[in-house]
Amino acid sequence: MDHVTELLLYNAARVQHIKEVIAPALERGEIVITDRFSDSTVAYQGYARGLDLELIDSLDMIATKKAAGLISPFSLDYRCQNRSCKEQGA
């Protein structure tokens, strides 16, 4: 599959998922946590496939409605959650 086609398909699926699952849950006052969302697109389509990161960001802004404030992304480092891990500098 062409890399741009892949990028567009992932963003199309993301729009649909937001419309059908995430937005209704937020409207009900629920907290929604997702993993492997926009960051995965940057990793796989951007760095692995070599697509332009500005293109990816522009499409992501449209798909996730970040500009409209629907999605407030933040990243958690889940790898190091205990004291001994942090003390070791991991």
DSSP file (Angstrom, degrees, kcal/mol; ACC not computed):
  #  RESIDUE AA STRUCTURE BP1 BP2  ACC     N-H-->O    O-->H-N    N-H-->O    O-->H-N    TCO  KAPPA ALPHA  PHI   PSI    X-CA   Y-CA   Z-CA
    1    1 A M              0   0    0      0, 0.0     2,-0.1     0, 0.0     5,-0.0   0.000 360.0 360.0 360.0 141.7    0.0    0.0    0.0
    2    2 A D     >  -     0   0    0      1,-0.1     4,-2.3     4,-0.0     5,-0.2  -0.382 360.0-127.2 -63.0 141.7    1.2    3.5   -0.7
    3    3 A H  H  > S+     0   0    0      1,-0.2     4,-2.1     2,-0.2    -1,-0.1   0.855 108.6  49.6 -64.0 -36.8    2.4    5.3    2.4
    4    4 A V  H  > S+     0   0    0      2,-0.2     4,-2.6     1,-0.2    -1,-0.2   0.902 109.6  52.2 -68.8 -40.0    0.2    8.4    1.8
    5    5 A T  H  > S+     0   0    0      1,-0.2     4,-2.5     2,-0.2    -2,-0.2   0.926 109.3  50.4 -59.1 -44.2   -2.8    6.1    1.3
    6    6 A E  H  X S+     0   0    0     -4,-2.3     4,-2.4     2,-0.2    -2,-0.2   0.920 110.0  50.0 -59.6 -45.5   -2.0    4.4    4.6
    7    7 A L  H  X S+     0   0    0     -4,-2.1     4,-2.1     1,-0.2    -2,-0.2   0.922 111.8  47.7 -59.3 -46.1   -1.7    7.8    6.4
    8    8 A L  H  X S+     0   0    0     -4,-2.6     4,-2.4     1,-0.2    -1,-0.2   0.882 110.8  51.5 -65.4 -38.4   -5.0    8.9    5.0
    9    9 A L  H  X S+     0   0    0     -4,-2.5     4,-2.5     2,-0.2     5,-0.2   0.915 109.0  50.1 -65.6 -42.9   -6.8    5.7    6.0
   10   10 A Y  H  X S+     0   0    0     -4,-2.4     4,-2.0     1,-0.2    -1,-0.2   0.918 112.9  46.8 -62.0 -41.7   -5.5    5.8    9.5
   11   11 A N  H  X S+     0   0    0     -4,-2.1     4,-2.3     2,-0.2    -2,-0.2   0.877 110.6  52.2 -68.6 -36.3   -6.7    9.4    9.8
   12   12 A A  H  X S+     0   0    0     -4,-2.4     4,-2.0     2,-0.2    -2,-0.2   0.923 110.9  47.6 -63.2 -43.2  -10.1    8.5    8.3
   13   13 A A  H  X S+     0   0    0     -4,-2.5     4,-2.4     1,-0.2    -2,-0.2   0.877 110.0  53.7 -64.2 -36.7  -10.5    5.7   10.8
   14   14 A R  H  X S+     0   0    0     -4,-2.0     4,-2.5     2,-0.2    -2,-0.2   0.912 106.7  51.1 -65.0 -43.2   -9.5    8.1   13.6
   15   15 A V  H  X S+     0   0    0     -4,-2.3     4,-2.5     1,-0.2    -2,-0.2   0.936 112.3  46.9 -57.8 -47.1  -12.2   10.6   12.6
   16   16 A Q  H  X S+     0   0    0     -4,-2.0     4,-2.7     1,-0.2     5,-0.3   0.899 111.2  51.0 -63.7 -41.6  -14.8    7.9   12.6
   17   17 A H  H  X>S+     0   0    0     -4,-2.4     4,-2.5     2,-0.2     5,-1.7   0.900 111.4  48.1 -64.1 -41.4  -13.6    6.5   16.0
   18   18 A I  I  <>S+     0   0    0     -4,-2.5     5,-3.2     3,-0.2    -2,-0.2   0.931 114.5  46.6 -63.1 -44.6  -13.8   10.0   17.5
   19   19 A K  I  <5S+     0   0    0     -4,-2.5    -2,-0.2    -5,-0.2    -1,-0.2   0.905 122.7  32.7 -65.4 -42.7  -17.3   10.6   16.1
   20   20 A E  I  <5S+     0   0    0     -4,-2.7    -2,-0.2    -5,-0.2    -1,-0.2   0.774 136.3  10.1 -89.2 -27.7  -18.7    7.2   17.1
   21   21 A V  I  X5S+     0   0    0     -4,-2.5     4,-1.5    -5,-0.3    -3,-0.2   0.784 124.0  41.1-119.2 -56.8  -16.9    6.4   20.4
   22   22 A I  I  ><S+     0   0    0     -5,-1.7     4,-2.5     2,-0.2     5,-0.2   0.957 113.0  47.6 -70.9 -53.0  -14.8    9.2   21.9
   23   23 A A  H  ><S+     0   0    0     -5,-3.2     4,-2.5     1,-0.2     5,-0.2   0.911 112.4  49.4 -58.8 -45.4  -17.0   12.3   21.4
   24   24 A P  H  > S+     0   0    0      0, 0.0     4,-1.3     0, 0.0    -1,-0.2   0.898 111.4  50.3 -61.3 -37.1  -20.2   10.6   22.7
   25   25 A A  H  <>S+     0   0    0     -4,-1.5     5,-2.4     2,-0.2     3,-0.2   0.920 111.0  48.2 -65.6 -42.5  -18.3    9.4   25.8
   26   26 A L  H ><5S+     0   0    0     -4,-2.5     3,-1.6     1,-0.2    -1,-0.2   0.883 107.9  55.4 -64.2 -38.1  -17.0   12.9   26.5
   27   27 A E  H 3<5S+     0   0    0     -4,-2.5    -1,-0.2     1,-0.3    -2,-0.2   0.806 104.1  54.7 -64.5 -28.5  -20.4   14.4   26.0
   28   28 A R  T 3<5S-     0   0    0     -4,-1.3    -1,-0.3    -3,-0.2    -2,-0.2   0.443 123.9-107.7 -81.8   0.1  -21.7   12.0   28.7
   29   29 A G  T < 5S+     0   0    0     -3,-1.6    -3,-0.2     1,-0.3    -2,-0.1   0.608  71.5 144.6  84.9  12.6  -19.0   13.4   31.0
   30   30 A E      < -     0   0    0     -5,-2.4     2,-0.5    -6,-0.2    -1,-0.3  -0.457  52.0-119.5 -82.1 156.3  -16.8   10.3   30.9
   31   31 A I        -     0   0    0     -2,-0.1     2,-0.5     2,-0.0    -1,-0.0  -0.830  27.9-157.7 -92.5 132.2  -13.0   10.3   30.9
   32   32 A V        -     0   0    0     -2,-0.5     2,-0.5     2,-0.0   -10,-0.0  -0.955  10.3-175.1-117.2 125.3  -11.5    8.8   27.8
   33   33 A I        -     0   0    0     -2,-0.5     2,-0.3     2,-0.0    -2,-0.0  -0.980   7.6-178.6-118.6 127.2   -8.0    7.4   27.7
   34   34 A T        -     0   0    0     -2,-0.5     2,-0.3     0, 0.0     3,-0.2  -0.871  10.4-155.4-120.6 156.7   -6.5    6.2   24.4
   35   35 A D  S    S+     0   0    0     -2,-0.3    -2,-0.0     1,-0.2     0, 0.0  -0.939  71.7  19.1-127.4 156.6   -3.2    4.7   23.6
   36   36 A R  S    S+     0   0    0     -2,-0.3    -1,-0.2     1,-0.0     0, 0.0   0.933  87.1 131.0  54.7  52.2   -1.3    4.5   20.4
   37   37 A F  S  > S-     0   0    0     -3,-0.2     4,-1.1     3,-0.1     3,-0.5   0.585  76.2 -12.4-101.5-111.5   -3.2    7.4   18.9
   38   38 A S  H  > S+     0   0    0      1,-0.2     4,-1.9     2,-0.2     3,-0.2   0.859 131.3  61.6 -64.8 -36.4   -1.5   10.3   17.2
   39   39 A D  H  > S+     0   0    0      1,-0.2     4,-2.3     2,-0.2    -1,-0.2   0.869 100.5  54.6 -59.5 -36.2    1.9    9.4   18.5
   40   40 A S  H  > S+     0   0    0     -3,-0.5     4,-3.3     2,-0.2     5,-0.4   0.888 104.9  53.1 -64.9 -38.1    1.8    6.1   16.6
   41   41 A T  H  X>S+     0   0    0     -4,-1.1     4,-1.7     1,-0.2     5,-1.4   0.913 109.5  48.5 -64.2 -41.6    1.1    7.9   13.4
   42   42 A V  I  <>S+     0   0    0     -4,-1.9     5,-2.2     3,-0.2     4,-0.4   0.932 116.4  44.2 -62.1 -44.6    4.2   10.1   13.9
   43   43 A A  I  <>S+     0   0    0     -4,-2.3     5,-2.2     3,-0.2    -2,-0.2   0.959 124.9  29.0 -65.9 -51.9    6.3    7.0   14.7
   44   44 A Y  I  <>S+     0   0    0     -4,-3.3     5,-1.2     3,-0.2    -3,-0.2   0.937 132.2  29.0 -81.4 -47.9    5.1    4.7   12.0
   45   45 A Q  I  <5S+     0   0    0     -4,-1.7     6,-2.2    -5,-0.4    -3,-0.2   0.835 130.0  38.3 -84.0 -31.6    4.1    6.9    9.1
   46   46 A G  I  ><S+     0   0    0     -5,-1.4     4,-1.1    -4,-0.4    -3,-0.2   0.976 130.6  18.1 -80.2 -69.1    6.5    9.7    9.9
   47   47 A Y  I  4<S+     0   0    0     -5,-2.2    -3,-0.2     2,-0.2    -4,-0.1   0.907 133.0  39.2 -76.4 -41.7    9.7    8.2   11.1
   48   48 A A  I  4<S+     0   0    0     -5,-2.2    -3,-0.2    -6,-0.2    -4,-0.2   0.912 127.9  31.4 -75.9 -41.3    9.4    4.7    9.8
   49   49 A R  T  4<S-     0   0    0     -5,-1.2    -2,-0.2    -6,-0.2    -3,-0.2   0.611 103.2-125.5 -93.2 -13.7    7.7    5.5    6.4
   50   50 A G     <  +     0   0    0     -4,-1.1    -4,-0.2     1,-0.2    -3,-0.2   0.695  51.1 157.0  80.5  18.7    9.5    8.8    5.9
   51   51 A L        -     0   0    0     -6,-2.2    -1,-0.2    -5,-0.1     2,-0.1  -0.456  55.1 -85.1 -77.4 153.9    6.4   10.9    5.4
   52   52 A D     >  -     0   0    0      1,-0.1     4,-2.1    -2,-0.1     5,-0.1  -0.353  31.0-146.4 -61.5 126.1    6.5   14.7    6.1
   53   53 A L  H  > S+     0   0    0      1,-0.2     4,-2.5     2,-0.2     5,-0.2   0.820  98.4  55.4 -67.0 -31.1    5.9   15.4    9.8
   54   54 A E  H  > S+     0   0    0      2,-0.2     4,-2.5     1,-0.2    -1,-0.2   0.889 107.7  49.7 -68.6 -37.9    4.2   18.7    9.0
   55   55 A L  H  > S+     0   0    0      2,-0.2     4,-2.6     1,-0.2     5,-0.3   0.934 111.5  48.9 -61.8 -46.3    1.7   16.8    6.7
   56   56 A I  H  X S+     0   0    0     -4,-2.1     4,-2.4     1,-0.2    -2,-0.2   0.922 112.5  47.8 -60.3 -44.9    1.1   14.3    9.5
   57   57 A D  H  X S+     0   0    0     -4,-2.5     4,-2.4     2,-0.2    -1,-0.2   0.903 111.1  50.9 -64.0 -41.5    0.5   17.0   12.0
   58   58 A S  H  X S+     0   0    0     -4,-2.5     4,-1.6     2,-0.2    -2,-0.2   0.930 113.3  44.4 -62.5 -45.8   -1.8   18.9    9.7
   59   59 A L  H  X S+     0   0    0     -4,-2.6     4,-3.0     1,-0.2    -1,-0.2   0.883 112.4  53.2 -65.6 -37.6   -3.9   15.9    9.0
   60   60 A D  H  X S+     0   0    0     -4,-2.4     4,-2.9    -5,-0.3     6,-0.4   0.891 104.9  54.5 -65.3 -39.1   -3.9   15.0   12.7
   61   61 A M  H  X>S+     0   0    0     -4,-2.4     4,-0.8     1,-0.2     6,-0.6   0.902 114.0  42.2 -60.7 -40.3   -5.2   18.4   13.7
   62   62 A I  H  <5S+     0   0    0     -4,-1.6     3,-0.2     2,-0.2    -2,-0.2   0.942 117.4  45.9 -69.7 -48.3   -8.1   17.9   11.3
   63   63 A A  H  <5S+     0   0    0     -4,-3.0    -2,-0.2     1,-0.2    -3,-0.2   0.884 121.6  34.7 -65.8 -40.8   -8.8   14.3   12.3
   64   64 A T  H  <5S-     0   0    0     -4,-2.9     7,-0.4    -5,-0.2    -1,-0.2   0.521  96.8-132.3 -95.5  -5.3   -8.6   14.8   16.0
   65   65 A K  T ><> +     0   0    0     -4,-0.8     5,-1.6    -5,-0.3     3,-0.9   0.818  50.9 153.2  58.3  31.7  -10.1   18.3   16.2
   66   66 A K  G > < +     0   0    0     -5,-0.5     3,-1.4    -6,-0.4    -5,-0.1   0.883  69.1  58.5 -57.5 -37.7   -7.3   19.4   18.5
   67   67 A A  G 3 5S+     0   0    0     -6,-0.6    -1,-0.3     1,-0.3    -5,-0.1   0.809 105.2  49.8 -63.4 -28.1   -7.7   22.9   17.2
   68   68 A A  G < 5S-     0   0    0     -3,-0.9    -1,-0.3    -7,-0.3    -2,-0.2   0.473 115.6-116.1 -89.0  -3.0  -11.3   22.8   18.4
   69   69 A G  T < 5S+     0   0    0     -3,-1.4    -3,-0.2    -4,-0.5    -2,-0.1   0.597  79.0 124.6  82.0  10.5  -10.3   21.5   21.9
   70   70 A L  S   <S+     0   0    0     -5,-1.6     2,-0.5     1,-0.2    -4,-0.2   0.932  74.2  39.1 -67.8 -43.9  -12.1   18.2   21.6
   71   71 A I        -     0   0    0     -7,-0.4    -2,-0.2    -6,-0.3    -1,-0.2  -0.915  62.9-170.3-111.3 129.9   -9.0   16.2   22.3
   72   72 A S        -     0   0    0     -2,-0.5     2,-0.1    -3,-0.1    -6,-0.0  -0.831  22.2-160.0-115.5  90.2   -6.4   17.3   24.9
   73   73 A P        +     0   0    0      0, 0.0     2,-0.3     0, 0.0    -2,-0.0  -0.403  20.3 161.1 -76.8 145.6   -3.5   14.9   24.3
   74   74 A F        -     0   0    0     -2,-0.1     2,-0.4     2,-0.0    -2,-0.0  -0.965  29.4-128.2-151.8 157.2   -0.8   14.2   26.8
   75   75 A S        -     0   0    0     -2,-0.3     2,-0.4     2,-0.0     0, 0.0  -0.878  13.2-157.5-112.8 141.0    1.7   11.4   27.1
   76   76 A L        -     0   0    0     -2,-0.4     2,-1.1     3,-0.0     3,-0.1  -0.926  17.7-135.1-112.0 138.7    2.4    9.3   30.1
   77   77 A D    >   +     0   0    0     -2,-0.4     3,-0.6     1,-0.2    -2,-0.0  -0.800  29.1 174.2 -92.0  97.6    5.6    7.4   30.6
   78   78 A Y  T 3   +     0   0    0     -2,-1.1     3,-0.3     1,-0.2    -1,-0.2   0.558  60.7  79.8 -81.3  -9.0    4.2    4.1   31.7
   79   79 A R  T 3  S+     0   0    0      1,-0.2     2,-0.5    -3,-0.1    -1,-0.2   0.775  95.3  40.4 -73.7 -26.5    7.5    2.3   31.8
   80   80 A C    <   +     0   0    0     -3,-0.6    -1,-0.2     1,-0.1    -3,-0.1  -0.805  62.3 138.7-129.9  90.4    8.7    3.6   35.1
   81   81 A Q        +     0   0    0     -2,-0.5     2,-0.3    -3,-0.3    -1,-0.1   0.417  52.9  72.4-115.0   0.0    6.0    3.7   37.8
   82   82 A N  S  > S-     0   0    0      1,-0.1     4,-2.0     0, 0.0     3,-0.2  -0.807  81.2-115.2-119.8 163.7    7.8    2.5   40.9
   83   83 A R  H  > S+     0   0    0     -2,-0.3     4,-2.8     1,-0.2     5,-0.2   0.891 111.6  52.8 -63.0 -43.7   10.4    4.1   43.2
   84   84 A S  H  > S+     0   0    0      1,-0.2     4,-1.4     2,-0.2    -1,-0.2   0.873 109.1  50.8 -63.3 -35.5   13.2    1.6   42.5
   85   85 A C  H  4>S+     0   0    0      2,-0.2     5,-1.9     1,-0.2     4,-0.3   0.923 112.8  45.7 -64.7 -44.3   12.8    2.1   38.8
   86   86 A K  H ><5S+     0   0    0     -4,-2.0     3,-1.1     1,-0.2    -2,-0.2   0.873 109.6  54.6 -67.6 -37.2   13.0    5.9   39.3
   87   87 A E  H 3<5S+     0   0    0     -4,-2.8    -1,-0.2     1,-0.3    -2,-0.2   0.817 105.4  54.1 -66.1 -28.9   16.0    5.6   41.7
   88   88 A Q  T 3<5S-     0   0    0     -4,-1.4    -1,-0.3    -5,-0.2    -2,-0.2   0.533 114.5-118.9 -81.7  -6.4   17.9    3.6   39.0
   89   89 A G  T < 5       0   0    0     -3,-1.1    -3,-0.2    -4,-0.3    -2,-0.1   0.714 360.0 360.0  77.3  20.4   17.3    6.4   36.5
   90   90 A A      <       0   0    0     -5,-1.9    -4,-0.2   -11,-0.0    -1,-0.1   0.463 360.0 360.0 -78.6 360.0   15.4    4.2   34.1
